[in-house]
Amino acid sequence: MTEYGMQTSSHDAPPSESGVASRKLPARGPAEVIQEHIVEIVSDSGEGAQRCGQSLASIAARSGHGIWTVEIIPAEIQPPHRSVAGASGNRVRMAAHKVTNVGDQADLVIAFNEQVLLSRLQAKEIKPGAVILIEDMWKHDKDPAIAENYARVTADVRAQGYRLFEIPMETECHKYVPDARKGKNMFVLGILCTIYSLDKALAEAQVRLTFAKKDQKIVDANLELLAAGRAWAEDNLAVRYMIPAAPVVKPQIVTNGNAALALGVVASGMEVCAMYPITPATSASHYLSTIFEKVGCVVHQAEDEISAATFAIGASYAGKCSVTITSGPGLSLKQEAIGLAVMTEIPLVVIDVQRGGPSTGLPTKVEQGDMMSAMFGSHGDAPKIVMAVDSIEDCFYSVITARKIAETFNMVVVILSDAALSTAQQPFDRPQFNADWLAPPVNQSAVPADAHPYDWDERTGIATRFIPGQPNGMHCLTGLAHDRDSHVAYDPQINEEGLLNRSRKLAAFQKTLRLAPVYGDEEGDLLLIGWGSTRGAIEEAVKTMRAQGHKVSSLHLKYLQPMASGIDAVMKRFGKVMTIENNWNDPKSDPLINDANRRYSHLAMLLRSRWLVDIDCWGNARGQPLKPGEIIRAALAKLNEDKQQAAGGQ
């Protein structure tokens, strides 16, 4: 996480662009003013491309640009070097305005070899005609096959119309460090700072911050590499851009979703986090472990997912709401324990950083595939509150809200994040501490003599929780069906009473919800409904389509179980309704698929079953964040569906 305050940035006027890599440029000249750019830095694992991207994003944010980053992570921990599958790096979207999503295709790519470049080309992540900078050491490689492959790929890239610049990274970095592999990322950062006219002092400050825990010699070497990259680009690259920046008027932080979740845990007053490491959730506990002890709290790494869940439940039973953090496979393993928390009505916060599935699936890729598991994964009737975060800032505040809900209603609250948010960076206003965020002191006053452990309120279903150690509060607690005195009971009426009151709490909470405002007009031709991390991409797509004259709006749901009232009324005001989700649905174009057997995406299924409305769905489970451009294409296809059907009938 990077924190920065009220700052403005001065920019040197950079040399003009000529498009010829080898041509020496004038010392000064105007840069092309642009509103935004998407940059990708890709390398083999271990070459620092991710750190380079993170540093670039922080410098841009400090300069007053809107940013959004997404890490490019290979599925294997140690993938083969120089392989298409092993591409590792970072995508950085920089803009003159607030950025809420990853955007569409990259405008500029820096690749440390031709194989990782191929991975991005094959994934169609690079815009036609984009600028590509590539390490040129491979054309001199001793292995003829490598040199030949490099020559073939670079020739093909030029033939496709990309603007290719070959850069002697290895040669230049060897002037400053013995192992160029450990210095290229800062050299490349210097190149990017020149290309995008970023402030020299801010860049140097970021390098010092990045290597603050290292020896001063390492800091100095990386500063030299940064300066060398800037100088090389000034002398050799005819590519210059200037993105207008807005002064930062409030203290802000730049952080990723997992760090924001961890900060939310601290701010919420929860004192125990129990988890078992799992991609992509692990970094939340890593960050939490560096700060939690300083405020007298504990991160417990259990021996497995089941133990993590039960440890958190035990800590919550002792008087303080606790949190367990996991991803999809871990959520599956925790389900029996979650059912225990539901039956015993012990408050618990579960954070699920979703990834691609099923089974071990796509560990480093994004998917919104756990909604149904979060709602209905436990056996029997186990009502839980399920909420989804829609931005990095929301990751922070949602944890605070979840803790309050869990302790107010003595319920399990599941927060759905995902891999897209976990590593993405975004600036937002530095939160100002509020004492109301914290959990209240543990109640140790005597329990009234006539009170029962499960005195369910007839209107809300809520019972006052007994905390161990309260005088007169001793009772036996199990996961078995029980009566108001917590005695094991199999009587049908007693069991039904427990089921009714646990469900009643969900209804009571639903009465407190307000429906989010519609983005766009309140009525129109098409309503797009989404949840979670897709919000930014959906709203950008809607904004673009509305500017083109289309009557399209969107509605984004934060609470998935229960849902706020009024959704049906909103849907009725639009001619067509379609959910946009990052999970699987059967394509209608498949010849085997029809209305009788089509599988809908998760939210579409829920909305169709609850309100009996003909809701369509669009999305994918390719492991990539949804992009505004593809959402626009899907929305236009839906709007033109009647015309297409009429043409087909003729």
N, C-alpha and C positions, 0 to 999 in steps of 0.2 A: 504494500500500500504506500502511496506517495501522498503527502499532504502539502498543500501550498496555499499561500494567502493572496492578498490583493496585489496583483502584479500586472504590469504591461510589458510589452516586448518591443524592442527596437530591432529593425531588420536591416542588414546590409543590402544595398541594391546589387543583385547578382548579375553575372554575365548573361548575354542574350543567348537564345537557343538557335542552333544551326542544324541539328540532326545528324552531324558527322562526328563520330567519336574521336577521330584522330586529329581533328582540326584544332589548333590553338585558338582560344577565344579572347576577346577584349577583356581587360581587367574589370570593367564595369559595363552594365547594360541592363535594360529592363527585363524583368521576369514576366512570364505569362500569368496573369491573374486568373485564378480559378476558384470556384466555390467549394469544391471538395475533390478528394482523390482517395482511392483505395490502393494501399501498398501491401505487397506480400514479400516477406523475407523467408526463404526456404533453404534448408541445408540438410546434411545428415544429422542424426541425433548426436549431441555432444559438441556441436560447433557453435552453439550460442545464438542461433537465429531467433529463438524465442525471447531471450534476454534483450537482443537488439530491438525487436519489435516493441517489447514492453518499455524500453528506454525511450524509443522514438515517440510512443504514445504519451508518456509522461512529459516529455519536452513540449510536445504539441499542446497538451492540456495546460501546462504552465504558461504557454504563450497566448492562451485564450481561445484555442480551437476546440470545437466539439470533437470527441473521439469515441470510437468503439473498436475494441480489439477482439479477435478470436484466435486462440492457439490452434495451430495445425499439428496434430499429435498422431504419430504412428500407433498402430494397434499393439505392436510388440515392444517390450521394454528395451531390447537391444536389437533393432532390425539390422539387416546387412547394410554396410556402407554402399553408397552409389547404387541404390535401388529405388524403383518407383514407389514401392510400398513403404520405404523408410523415410519419406519426406517429413521433416519436422520444421516448425517455424511459427510465424505469426502473421496474421492479417490485421492491418491497421487502417481504419477509415477515419480520415481527418477532414474537417469541414469548417466552414465559416459560420455554422449554425449548430444547434444541438443535434447530436446523433443518437439514434435509439436502436440501431440494428447494424448487422454486418454489411448491408448493401448488396449490390449485385456482383459484377465481375471486376477484377483488379485492373487498375490503370497502369501500374508499374510493378514489376517483379524483379527482385534480386535473388539469383539462384547461385548456390555454391558449387553445383555441378549440373550437367545436362539431364541426369536421371531424375532429380527432384523437380527440375523444370518440366520434364515430361509428365510427371504425376499431376501437376496443376493444369497442364494443357489437356490431358486426357479427361480430367474432371470438369473441363470447360469453365474453369474459374478465372480465366484471363480474357480480358476484353480484346476483340480484334483490333489490331493496330497498336496495341499497348507497347510501352517501353519495357524492354527486358535487358537487365544487366547480368552478366554471367562471368564467373571465375574462368580465366583462360588457361590455367595451368594444365588442363587435361589435353589440350591440343599438342602438348610437348611430352605427354606421358610415355614412359618406356614401354608400356604394353601397347603394341600396335592396335589391338582390338579396341582399347579405350580411346586412343587418339582418333581412330577411324569413326567410332560411334559419336564422339564429340563433334567431329567435322560434319557428319551426316545430320545430326540434330540441329546444329546451328545453321547449316545451309537450308534445312527444311523450314526452320523458324523464320528466316529472312524471306524465303519464298512465299510464306503465308502472309507476309505484309507486316510482321512485327518489327519494331525498331530495336535492333539488337546491338548492344554495346558490350564488348569484351573487356574485362578488367583484370589486370595482373595482381590480384589480391595476395597470392602467395609471395610473389616477388617483393611487393611493397611492404608486407607485414614482416618479412624476414629482416628488414632493416632495423626493426625495433624489438622483436621478440624471437627467441630461438625456435619456438613452436608456433608457426603461423596459424595452425588450427585453433589455437587459443586466443588469437588476436584479431581474426577476420571480422568478428561481429562488431567490434568497436571501430574498426576501419570503415566498415559498411555504414555504421551509424554516422560517421563523419560525412560520408558521401551523401547520405540522405538529408542531413542537416543543410548541406550546400544546395542540393536539388530543391528543397522546399523552403529555403531562405529562413531557416530557424536560427534563433539567437545563439551566438557562440557561448556566452556566459551561462545561459540556461543549460546548454548541452554539457558543458564542463561540470556544472553543479550536479547534474544527473549522474555523470560518471563517478564523481566522488561519492555520491549517495549509494550507488550500486555496489561499489567496492569498499564501502566504509569499514567493513570488518576485516579487510585484507591488509597486508603489509603495505607501507607507503610506496615501496618500489613497484608493487603491482598497480597501485593507483596511478603513479606517474607514467608507467608504461602504457596504460590504457588511455590516459590523456594524450600521450604522444600519438597513439594509433588514431584517436579521434581527430587530432589536428592533421595527421597525415592524410586521412580520408577526405577531410574538407579541402585540403590543398590539392590533392590529386583531382578531385572533381572540378575544382575551379579551373585547373589547367587543361583538363582533358574532356570534360563532358559538356556538350551543348544542350543540356536539359535544365531548365530553370522554371520553377513555379513559385507563386506567391498566393497563399490562401489568406484572405483577410481575417484578422483576429479581433475578437471583442475583449476589452479589458476585463479581467477578473475582479469583480467588485465585492465579492464575499469570499471568506475563507472556504476552500473546497478540499476534498480528498479525491484521489484517483485510486480506485481499488477494484478488485475482481469480485464476482458474486460469492465465492466461497469465503473470502476474507470478510465481506460484508455480513454474511451469515454469522461468522464467528464473532464479529463485533456486536451484532444484534444479541447474541447469547449473553455477552458481558453486560450490555446495556439493559437487558431484560431483568437482571437480578437472579437468573438461574446460576446455581453454584456447582453443578455437576454435569459434565458431558461424558457419556460412555459410548464408545464406538469401537468397531473393528475396521482396520484399513480396507478401503475398497475404492477403486477408480470409478467416477471422478470426484468422489466426496472427500477423499483423504486429506487434501490440502486445507480443508476447513478446520480439521482437528490439529493439523500441523501449525497453522497460524494461531489457533486458540491456545495451544500448548505453550507458545512463546509469551503470551500475555495473561493467561488465566490465573496462574499462580501469583502474579503480582497483586491481584485483588482478592486473594485468599480462597480461590476456587480450584477445582480438580478436573483434569482430563484423565479419564480412565480408559486405557486400551485393554479391552477384554480379550479372552482367548478365542472367541468366535462371536458371530452376530447375535446368537441367542443369549449368550452371557451379557453382551452389551445392553440388550434391551431389558433383561431382568435386573441388571445392576441399576440402570436408570430408574426402573419402577421401584426398586427397593429404596433408593435415595428419595424419590418422590413420596413414598409411603412415610418416610421419616419426617416429612414436613416441608420439604422444598421441591417445587416442580423441577424436574430434570429433563435433559434432552439427549436423544440418541440420533446420530447422523449416519446415513448409509446411502446406498444406491439400490437399484432394482433387485438384484439377486439377494442382497442383504435384507431388503424389505420382506421378501418372501420368507426368509428364515425367521424373521422377527414376528411373523403373524400370530403364532400361538401366544407369545408373550403379550402382544398387543391386545389380544382377546382377554388375557388375564387382567390387564389394566382397565379394560372396559367393564368386565364383570365386577371387579372390586371398586370401580369408580375412583381410581387413583389418577390424578392429572399427569399427563405425559406429553411432551412435544417430540415428534418424530420428523426429522428432515430427510427427505428423499431427493438426492441429486440424480435425476433420471439419466439413463444412458440407453444405448441401443440393445435390444434383446431379440428373441428370448435366450434363455440359458446365459452363457457368458457373452454371447452376441457381439456387440460392438463396444468394448469397454471405454474407448476414448472418443466415441461419437455421440451425437445428440439424438434423442428421441423423446417424445411425450407419450411413452407407452405404459405408464404405471397408474393412470387415473383409476381404472377399474380395480386394480389390486389394492390401491389405497382405500377405496370405498368398501369393497366387498371381499377382500382377501381373507379375512378371518372366517373361521367356521362359525355357523350359527348366526344369530342376529347380533351384530357388534357395531352399533352406530358410532361413527367417528366424524369429527369435523375435518374437512379437507379443503385446504386453500392453496392457491398457486401464486408464486411471485412472478412479476412481469418485467422487472428491471433490476439492475444492480442496487440501486437505492432502495427499491422495495424489499430486497433481500434483508437489509438491515432492519427496517421498520416492521416487517411481517413477523420476525421472531419475537419482538416485544409484544405485538398483538397476540400472537399464538400463546405465549406464556399466560397472559391475562385471561384469555378465553379458557385455557385448560384449567386454571385454578378457580375461575368463577363457576364453571359448570362441572368440575371434576370429571373431565373427559380427556380422551386422546385427541390431539390436534396434529394432523399431518400437513407438513409444508412441502409442496412439490416445487423443486427447482429443477435444473437440468444442466447437462454438460455445456450448453451454449452460454449460460450465464456463469458457470463455475469459473472459467478462466478468462472470460471477457472483462475488459476494463472500461470504466466510464467515470467521468468526473461528476460529482454532485455536491451540493452545499454541505459543508461540515455540520454534522448533527450537533445541536446544542442540548446538553444533558438536561433531562427532566426527571425529577425525583419520582414522579408518578409512574415512570417506566418500571421501577423496581418492585419486586414482590414484597408484600407486607410481612411484618415479623411473624414468626411462628406462634400460634395461639397456644399458650400453656395454662390458660385458666381452667378451673375445674368444670367438668361436664355436668350439666344439671342432672339431678338424680333420676328424672323421668325421661331423659333423652335416650334415643336409640341410635346405633351406628348408621342405620339407613332410614332415617325419618324423612322419607320422600315427600316433598311438597306436592300437594294435589294439583297445583296449577302449573308448576315448572318442572317437577320431577327431581329437583335439586335437593340433596341432603347435606347438612353440615358435616364436614369431614372431621373425624376424630384423629388427632395426632398422637403418636406413641408418647407416653409420658404424661398426658393430661390426666389429672385425678378423675376417677370414676369412668374413665374412657376405655378401660381394658375390654377387649373383645377378640374372638377368634376370627381370623381372616383366611379365606381359601378362595380358590377359583371355582368352587362349586356353586350351584344355585342356592340362594339363601333368602331368609326372611329379613324383616326390619332389624332384628337383633343380631344379624350376621350368622344365624344358626343354619346349618345345612338343611335344606328343605326341598323335597321333590314333589310336594303337593302341586297339582296343576294350577290352582288359583294363585298360590304364592309365586310360582315361576312366572306366571303371566303378569303379576303385579310388578315384578322386577323388570321384565321386558318392556312393559308399558312405560315405566318411569325413566328407564334409560333412553327410550326413544323420545319420550316427551321432552327431555332436555334438548334434543336436537331441534324439535319444533320451537321450543322457547328461544333458542339462539336464533333461529330463522326469523323470528319476529323483530330482532334487532337490526337486521340487514337492510341496507338501502341499495337499490340497483345503481350500478355505475351509469353515468351519462352516456348517451349515444354520441359517437364521434362522427360529426357530420349532421345532416338534416334528420329530423325525427321521423320522416317518412320518405319513401323513394322506391326505386326499382329493385334494389338488391341490398340485403343486409348481410354482412360478413360477421360471424361470431367466432371469437377465439378465446384462448386462455393461456396463461403462462408467458414464456419468453417470446412468443410470436407477436406480442402486442406492437412493438416498434415497427416491424416489417409490415404488418397489416395496416396500421394507421398511415404509414408512408405511402403504401399502395393506394389507399382510399384518397389521400390528399392529392396524389397525382391524377387519379381518375376523375375526381371532382373538378380539378382544374381543366380537364379535357371535356367537361360537360356531362359526365355520367352521373346519374342519381344513385350514388353508392354511399353507404354509411357502414359503420362497424360498431359492435358492442363487445366489450371484453369483460369476461367473468373472473372475479378473484376467488369467490367462494363457490366451490363445486358441489360440496355437500355440507349443509343444505344450500340451495340456490335462493337468491333473493326473489321476492315477489315482483311481478310486472314484466317478466321476460316475454310471456305470451302476448301481452298487449303490444309490446314493441314489435314483435315479429309480425303481428297482424297488419301493421302499417306499411309493410313492404311487399312488393310483388313476389320476390323470391328471397329465400333465406339459405345460406350455405355456411357451414363451419369451415374454418381454416385451422388445420392441426398438423403437428409433426408426428403423426402415428399412422398406422396402416388403415387403408380402406380399399375395397375392391374397385378397380377402374371399370366404369360402365362400358368402356370400349372393348373389354374382353368378351369374346363371343360366347363364353360359357356363363357369363354373369347376367342376371336379370333381377327384377324387383323381388322375386321370391327367395333368391339365395344370396343377394349382395350383402356383404359385411360392411357396415358403416364405421367410420372413425368414432372414437370414444364419446366425445361430447355430442356428436350428432345422434348416436344411439340414445343417450340420456334425454336429450331434448325431444326426440321423436316419441319416445315412450311416455314421457310425462305429459306432453301437451298435444299429442296426436296431430302434429303439424308435419307437412311434407317438407322436411329439411334435407337438403343435399349436403355433401361434404367434399372437401378437397384437401389434400395434403400429401405427404410422402414420408417414408421411413428410411431414407437413403443415408441417414447419419449426418446430414448437413443442416445448418440453420436455414429456415425458410427465408427467401429473398423477396424484396418488394416486386421485382420484375416478374417473377414466376407467379406471384399472387395476382398481379394485374392480368396476366394471360389467362389464368383460371377464372377470374371474375368476368373478363370479357367473354370467354366461352360460355359462361353461365347466362350472361345477359343475352347472348345471341343464340341460345339453345332453341328457342321457339322457331327462329328463322331456319336453323339447321334442320330441325325436325320437319318443318314444312317442305323444305327443299328435298329432303329424303323421301317424303311421301309422294311427291310429284314424280 
